[in-house]
Amino acid sequence: MGWSDIFYPDNPKRREELIRKSQQFQDLMESNFYATNELIDVMNEHLNCSFQHIELNEEASLQKNCNVMIECMHKIQAVVEKIDKELKEKLEPTLYEKLKVLNLSLPPEQLKGLLIAIKAVCGVEGLKATAVVSVLINNGDILANLVSKIGKIATGALASVGLAVVFLGIDMIFEAIAGSIERDKLEKALKEYEEALIEFKPASLKYQHNIMKVQVKIEKMKK
């Protein structure tokens, strides 16, 4: 135990808490990148898209990694919004609403109408493509919400920190500095992490769950 820990006995506890929150942040970032690539695969396969996978760069700053994801998600949003707009124009309002809560018990003529509209807008046909569109346009707010939360992180106090450092719990916690200064830095960092995680964690988990829902739904469909 160092002198700073003797005079400020809560510092080790603060370090451990910061490392734990850093790990939570790491897990969420990695999971969001993975989930986004899963969504990219689904859209490329079933909606004729040509998105490229995104990669988490541990050598880059948190801000740069956030911006990579934001840019990708904006492109996905643009495609979903375009599809949504065109389907609203092509479908009767009642049939459009039924598309958002798609089920296979629709009358054959209505289901056929949906398939024709999806083919006209997306250039692909089949129940799987229809299922993907259904889930995406019905849950567009989830995508927008995560973009908003990531945007806050990208412009926050932690944005310039290297991601590899964040994953380690911020190198300042290991600096041999006076306990009072370290204490203040630890408390400030903990507060920043707590505020970021309060919004970022539920938005991330909802986003990941939504992508899993897309995958589960299309697996239930016949080709």
N, C-alpha and C positions, 0 to 999 in steps of 0.2 A: 504494500500500500504506500503511495506517495504522500508527500506532505500535504498536497492539495486535498487528498482524500481524507486525511486526518482532520483538517480544519473544516472540510465540507463533505461530511460522510454520505450525503445523498448523491454525490456525483457518480459513483459507480452504478447506482440504481438508474440514474438518468441516462448513462451511457448504454446500459442494457436495454432500456426502453426505446432509445433512439435506434439502436441496432434492430430491435424487433419491428419497429414501425418501418424502417428501411426495407426489411425483408418483405413486409406486407406490400410495400410499394413495388418492389421488384417483381413479386409474384403477379400482381395486378397488371403491370406493364407487359410482362412476358405473355400472360394469358390473353390480354387484349390484342397483342400482335398475332398470336396464334389464331385466335377466333376470327380476326379480320382476314387472315389468309384462308381460313376455312370458308368464310363467306365469299371470298374472291373465287375459290374453286367452284362453289355452287353456282354463282352467277355466270362464270365463264362457261361452265358445262351446260347449264339449262336456259340461259338467257342470251346466249350469243355474245357475251362480253369478252373483253381481252385485257383484263386488269393484270398487273404484275404483282407478285408477292412483295411484301414489305419485310424489312429485316431490322431487328433491334441491334443498334450499334453501341456496344458498351464503351467504346473509345470516345464517343461523342457526348455532348452535354444532354441533360434531360430535356432542354428546350428543343434541341435539334431532333431528338427522337419523337417528342410530342408533335413537332411540325410535320415529320414524315407521316405519322398516323393521321393527323388532321387533313393533310393534303389528299391522302388516299381516301379517307372517309368522305371528303367533299366531292370527290369524283363519283363515289358510289351513290351519294345522295343525289347528285345531278342526274344520274341514270334512273334512279328510282322515281324521282320527281317527274322526269320526262315521261316515263312509262305511265305513271299515275295520271298525269294531265291528259295524255292521249286516250287512255281507257275511259276517263270521265266523259270525253267527247264522243266516244264510239258507243258506249253502253247506256242503256236506259238507267236512270237513277236507282231504281229498285234492284236491278241486276248488278249494278256496280257495288251496292251495299252488300249484296249476297257474295260477291267476289271476296270481300274483305273477311268474311266468316265462312270461307269455302268449306262445303261438305259434299260428299258424293251422293247425297240423297236428293239433290236438286232434280227437278224434272229434266228429262233428256234434252228437250229443246233449249232450256236455259243453260245447261252445261255445255251444249254444243255452241251456243252463242258466246260463252266465255272463251272457249277454246279458239274459236274463229277470231275473236278480238285480240287475244294474246298473240296469235300467229301474225296478225296484221301489224301489231305494234312492235313485237320483239323479233319477228322472223323465225320463231320456233313454235312448235305445237306439241301438245300432249299435256297430261295431267300434272306431271312433275313441274313443268314450266309454269303452269297455272298456279300450282301450290306455292312455288317460290315467290311469284308476284303477289299472291294473296297475303302471305306473311309479311313481306317487305313493306307493302303500302299500308298495311294495317298497323305496323309498328315503327313507322318512320320517326316518331317522336323519340324513341329509344336511341336511335342513331344520333339524332340531333342533340339529345341531352348529353351523351358521352362526348361529342365534339365540344360542347360548351364547357364541360368539366376539364377536359384536356387542355382547352384553350386557356383556362385560368391558371393551370399548372405551368404552362409554357411561358406565361408572363409573370409568374410569381417569383418570390425571393429565392426559391430553390432552382430556378430555371437554368442558371449558368453553371450549376454544379455538374461535373462529369458523371455520367451514369455509373461508371465503374466505382466511383467514389461513393455515390449514393448507395450502391449495392453493399458497400462495406460499412455503411453507417456514418458517412461523412468523416473525412480524415481529421477534422478538427478535434474529434473526441479523443484522439490519441496524442494530441500535441502536449508537450510538456510546458504548459502555461500555468499562470497563477490560478488557484482554485476558484477565486471569485469571478475571474474573467471566463473561465471555462464554464462555471455554473450558469452565467448569464447567456453564453452562447448555446449551451445545452438546452436551457429553458426556452430560448427563442426558436431553436431548431425543432424542439418537440412540439411547440405550439403550431409551427408552420406545417409540420407533418400531420398533426391531429386535424387541423382545419382542412387540409387537402384531402385526407383520407375520409373524412365525414361525408364529403360529396362524391369523391372519386370512386370509393369502394362500391356503394350500392349501384351507381350508374354502370360501372364495369361489369358487375355480376349480372345485372339485368340484360346488358348487351350480350354477354356470353351466353346467357340462358336463351335469349331470343334466337341466336344463330343455331344453337342446338335444336331449338324448336323447328327451325327451317329444315334442318337435316332429318329430323325424325319424321316430319310431315312428308317429305318427298320419298323417304324410304317406304312409306306405307302405300305410295301410289304405284300403279302398274305403269309400265312404259307405254 
